[in-house]
């Protein structure tokens, strides 16, 4: 429920041990380095740091290139889902450091890049040759050497024209009349259905203008013959086919050589990449400080609970360092680290997904956790579904070493599914109405009925009342949190006026409603309305306090009572707990009904009923779990957090050993 208290520290350390010390601080992972803006900067020292940083960036670029190129070629691929679930090799930081062989990796990457370059060039050449072969199809029936239509000879040139079919004979006649016996042409073989005719024309280069004039008159289109083609079409086809076969063999050989490098290359890239990523983060933190001729000066934040660990880590370097705690700069807010008990810490990712709490403010994680778990259980609302999903999530938690955030998420869902089992048992929903729908389960009916306390399908109003009651409770709880926070900050007017007034007014309205329905009797019933009136008076008297005139104060306060509709809307939003719970039960009942309808079909009835039951309920689980999660979370974000939560903080991001492809074993760090 509380936020971790942060301390700010400054350390000046001699250059000879700076890298070693910051590596130790990185290993304990509890210090967030911040920019040091004061003090003289040794440009030569900073230049060296920047150079090291660029060098590491180049190595990481090579790592990304290697992984991108070789990962698709990996033979013994592990499951991507398994990697996502944390099933990765475990290694110690000292072993990881010892593995990193920069010279070996540089040599490997140079060779890999050269092979990849050759393979790329070969593939481009194959594409070019195939393109020429495709173009050659149109020119395949030309009887002349193709060099006539590219460079030509000293005296003779050539061109290939497309002529509309209806104008082709006239085009030929015009050529003969214009050029006489100094022109030769060939009509190329084509499909009779083509609307154009292709002519290969040879002529004296001195007659080029005449040829172009005739072509223009008949709207002839000129086909460009690639300059690479010089021999006859058939000779060029054989030549291109042979070149393509040769290039494809070269490309296949290069691809095989690259594939044979995959295992070695990926092992290096993954382990070395993790090591260099750690160094890259370390360099970022080192550069955040002020390097001088002999000393690095760093500022960093750390949780107070880790002060002893940090001091113990620094103590071996006392003779070469100076460490002290300092006060934050004026207006500077420390980073925020959530600190919650184990039962509610699984909700922290949901809190951070909304926004990071402002340092010194309220961490809503533990405050919303009971409501969220209960609401998730009510929305999912089926004991059978809850048992299945809690078993699945529990299996992943036990079987896999999940990443921290994913583990918290799975724990949160497991707790929510346990609440679903409880709610489903109390409302009699076990895979819909399976126990009563299928005769072979009838022996379980007495047990189900002995646990069941509500029947939402026949008595939805009771569950609606419970849902709205929970909504009113959470809304008031949010106002109470805001009241306490304002009071703790010595803002007594805001606590009493903005929060206390609404609490009294809303409670008064609720109790007045109870009295009007006879739920409160005797003298106390008449007193309830005065509670509401007292709350209204407080609001009218205080909500316009920022206005300058008395009339403005009064009317602003009076108009503020209209905000009661907002609170009413917030409470009514909790009716979704009923709607989603009923929806889950109804879908389950429909699936069971469909299974019952086909079970009597000869031969295939029972297998088909089982298929409908299994597939249908899997679909129901997927859809209803998604809806239950989203709507339960929405109630926290909109209706609850809006009452008190200030999410303007910044995450605590300590320097630590973060890896991608391997897990660092703590005992080996």
Secondary structure, DSSP 4 states (H G I P E B T S, - for coil): -EEPPEEEEEEEEEHHHHHHHHHHHHHHT-BEEE----S---HHHHHHHHHHHHHHHHHHHHHHHHHHHHGGG-SSPPPHHHHHTT--EEE-HHHHHHH--HHHHHHHHHHHHHHHHHHHHHHHHHHHHHHHHHHHHHHTT--S-GGGGTT--SSEEEEEEEEEGGGHHHHHHHHHHHHTTSEEEEEPP--TT-SEEEEEEEEEGGGHHHHHHHHHHTTPEEEPPPTT--S-HHHHHHHHHHHHHHHHHHHHHHHHHHHHTHHHHHHHHHHHHHHHHHHHHHHHHHHTSEE-SSEEEEEEEEEGGGHHHHHHHHHTTGGGEEEEEEPPPTTPPPPB-EE--HHHHTTHHHHHHH-PPPTTS---HHHHHHHHHHHHHHHH--HHHHHHHHHHHHHHHHHS---HHHHHHHHHHHHHHHHHHHHHHHHT-BTTBHHHHSGGGGGGHHHHHHH----TTT-HHHHHHHHHHHHHHHHHHHHHHHHHHHHHTT-HHIIIIIIIHHHHHHHHHHHHHHHHTTSS-THHHHHHHHHHHHHHHHHHHHTTTT-SSHHHHHHHHHHHGGGHHHHHHHHHHTTHHHHHHHHHHHHHHHHHHHHHHHHTSTTTHHHHHHHHHHHHHHHHHHHHHHHHHHHHHHIIIIIIGGGT------B---B----SSEEE-GGG-
